[in-house]
């Protein structure tokens, strides 16, 4: 039962991020064409839209990765901006990491540390999938404003692009924290073994 619960927490939480992020994009697209579903529509429509939303968020996230606007991996060598974010958030200066963070995953034996690592990974995913999707929503609202000038659409477009950019910055921060967390834990384990 514990294995099932852990799998649920680890995978379903991440899947929900994709469903919600992509659902926002699909909902915005439907809003642009005045095709939002109503309460009288079948639940099947909503299930299909959730599935399409999942794929939309995944594709959006990966396209942003291709252009190096985001990363879903640990950030072992962050840019000076990401180091600055890290120093402001964690209130300590960035220390270079002397190992590849992915090499150390198998060393997690403590459940609390593994849970914290998974939390950082999930929050990074919120930034990558959510940030890229919300920027896309903001751009669609900008298109709606361009076609039908309206202060509401312009405001939502501006807020969407701003929130998406903030989430992307936070995803880079979580990537740096993820790398540092693994490196710190591995160094601690190496000291114990010595």
C-alpha positions as CSV (number, residue, x, y, z in Angstrom):
1,X,0.0,0.0,0.0
2,X,2.9,2.4,0.8
3,X,4.4,1.7,-2.6
4,X,1.1,2.6,-4.3
5,X,0.7,5.7,-2.2
6,X,4.3,6.8,-3.0
7,X,3.7,6.2,-6.7
8,X,0.5,8.2,-6.6
9,X,2.2,11.1,-4.9
10,X,5.2,11.1,-7.2
11,X,3.5,10.6,-10.6
12,X,0.0,11.8,-10.2
13,X,1.1,15.1,-8.7
14,X,3.3,15.7,-11.7
15,X,0.7,14.6,-14.1
16,X,-1.8,17.1,-12.5
17,X,0.7,19.9,-13.2
18,X,0.6,18.9,-16.9
19,X,-3.2,18.6,-16.9
20,X,-3.8,22.0,-15.2
21,X,-1.1,23.8,-17.3
22,X,-2.2,22.4,-20.6
23,X,-5.9,22.8,-19.6
24,X,-5.2,26.5,-19.2
25,X,-3.8,26.6,-22.8
26,X,-6.7,24.6,-24.2
27,X,-9.2,26.7,-22.3
28,X,-7.6,29.9,-23.6
29,X,-7.7,28.6,-27.1
30,X,-11.4,27.7,-26.8
31,X,-12.1,31.1,-25.2
32,X,-10.5,32.8,-28.3
33,X,-13.1,31.1,-30.5
34,X,-16.0,31.4,-28.1
35,X,-16.1,27.6,-27.8
36,X,-15.8,27.0,-24.1
37,X,-17.7,23.9,-22.9
38,X,-20.8,24.5,-20.8
39,X,-22.1,22.7,-17.7
40,X,-24.6,20.8,-19.9
41,X,-21.7,19.2,-21.9
42,X,-20.8,15.5,-21.2
43,X,-18.0,14.7,-18.8
44,X,-16.4,12.9,-21.7
45,X,-15.6,16.3,-23.3
46,X,-13.9,17.4,-20.1
47,X,-11.9,14.1,-19.9
48,X,-10.8,14.6,-23.5
49,X,-9.8,18.2,-22.9
50,X,-7.8,17.1,-19.9
51,X,-6.0,14.6,-22.1
52,X,-5.4,17.2,-24.8
53,X,-4.2,19.6,-22.0
54,X,-1.7,17.1,-20.8
55,X,-0.1,16.7,-24.2
56,X,-0.3,20.4,-24.9
57,X,1.6,21.2,-21.7
58,X,4.2,18.5,-22.3
59,X,4.8,19.7,-25.9
60,X,5.0,23.4,-24.8
61,X,7.4,22.6,-22.1
62,X,9.7,20.6,-24.4
63,X,9.7,23.2,-27.1
64,X,10.8,25.8,-24.5
65,X,13.5,23.3,-23.5
66,X,14.7,22.9,-27.1
67,X,15.2,26.7,-27.3
68,X,17.0,26.6,-23.9
69,X,14.4,28.9,-22.3
70,X,13.8,26.3,-19.6
71,X,15.4,23.1,-18.4
72,X,13.9,20.1,-16.7
73,X,17.3,18.8,-15.5
74,X,19.4,19.9,-12.5
75,X,21.3,23.1,-13.1
76,X,24.9,22.3,-11.9
77,X,26.4,25.4,-13.7
78,X,23.8,28.1,-13.5
79,X,24.1,31.5,-15.2
80,X,24.9,34.5,-13.1
81,X,21.2,35.5,-13.0
82,X,20.2,32.0,-11.7
83,X,23.1,32.3,-9.1
84,X,21.7,35.7,-8.1
85,X,18.2,34.2,-7.7
86,X,19.6,31.3,-5.6
87,X,21.5,33.7,-3.3
88,X,18.4,35.8,-2.8
89,X,16.1,32.8,-2.2
90,X,18.4,30.5,-0.1
91,X,20.2,33.4,1.6
92,X,23.6,31.9,1.0
93,X,26.1,32.2,-1.9
94,X,26.2,29.7,-4.7
95,X,28.9,27.1,-4.4
96,X,30.2,25.3,-7.5
97,X,29.2,21.6,-7.6
98,X,32.0,19.2,-8.4
99,X,29.8,16.3,-9.6
100,X,27.0,15.5,-12.0
101,X,23.8,15.7,-9.9
102,X,22.1,12.8,-11.8
103,X,24.9,10.4,-10.8
104,X,24.0,10.7,-7.2
105,X,20.3,9.8,-7.2
106,X,20.8,6.2,-6.2
107,X,22.5,7.3,-3.0
108,X,19.2,8.6,-1.4
109,X,18.3,6.2,1.4
110,X,16.6,8.5,3.8
111,X,12.9,8.9,3.1
112,X,12.8,12.5,4.2
113,X,15.6,13.5,1.9
114,X,14.1,11.6,-0.9
115,X,10.7,13.3,-0.3
116,X,12.4,16.8,-0.2
117,X,14.2,15.9,-3.5
118,X,10.9,14.9,-5.1
119,X,9.3,18.1,-3.9
120,X,12.1,20.2,-5.5
121,X,11.7,18.3,-8.8
122,X,7.9,18.7,-8.7
123,X,8.2,22.5,-8.1
124,X,10.7,22.7,-10.9
125,X,8.1,21.0,-13.1
126,X,5.5,23.5,-12.0
127,X,7.8,26.3,-13.2
128,X,8.6,24.6,-16.5
129,X,5.2,23.3,-17.5
130,X,3.2,26.0,-15.8
131,X,5.5,28.9,-16.9
132,X,5.7,27.9,-20.5
133,X,1.9,27.2,-20.7
134,X,1.0,30.5,-19.0
135,X,3.2,32.5,-21.4
136,X,1.4,30.8,-24.3
137,X,-1.9,31.7,-22.7
138,X,-0.8,35.3,-22.4
139,X,0.3,35.4,-26.0
140,X,-3.1,34.1,-27.1
141,X,-4.9,36.8,-25.0
142,X,-2.6,39.3,-26.7
143,X,-3.8,38.0,-30.0
144,X,-7.4,38.3,-28.8
145,X,-6.7,41.9,-27.8
146,X,-5.1,42.6,-31.2
147,X,-8.1,41.3,-33.0
148,X,-10.7,42.8,-30.6
149,X,-9.2,45.6,-28.5
150,X,-10.3,45.2,-24.9
151,X,-8.6,46.3,-21.7
152,X,-9.4,42.9,-20.0
153,X,-7.7,40.9,-22.7
154,X,-4.6,43.2,-22.6
155,X,-4.4,43.0,-18.9
156,X,-4.7,39.2,-18.9
157,X,-2.1,39.0,-21.6
158,X,0.4,41.2,-19.7
159,X,-0.3,39.3,-16.4
160,X,0.1,35.9,-18.2
161,X,3.4,36.7,-19.7
162,X,4.7,38.2,-16.5
163,X,3.5,35.2,-14.3
164,X,4.9,32.8,-16.9
165,X,8.3,34.5,-16.9
166,X,8.3,34.5,-13.1
167,X,7.5,30.7,-13.1
168,X,10.3,30.1,-15.5
169,X,12.8,32.0,-13.3
170,X,11.6,29.9,-10.4
171,X,12.1,26.7,-12.4
172,X,15.7,27.7,-13.1
173,X,16.1,28.4,-9.3
174,X,14.6,25.0,-8.4
175,X,17.0,23.3,-10.9
176,X,19.9,25.0,-9.1
177,X,18.5,23.9,-5.7
178,X,18.0,20.4,-7.0
179,X,21.7,20.1,-8.1
180,X,22.9,21.7,-4.8
181,X,20.6,19.4,-2.7
182,X,22.0,16.3,-4.4
183,X,25.6,17.5,-4.2
184,X,25.2,18.4,-0.5
185,X,23.6,15.1,0.4
186,X,26.3,13.1,-1.5
187,X,29.1,15.0,0.2
188,X,27.4,14.2,3.5
189,X,27.3,10.6,2.7
190,X,30.9,10.5,1.6
191,X,32.0,12.0,4.9
192,X,30.0,9.3,6.7
193,X,31.7,6.6,4.7
194,X,35.2,8.0,5.3
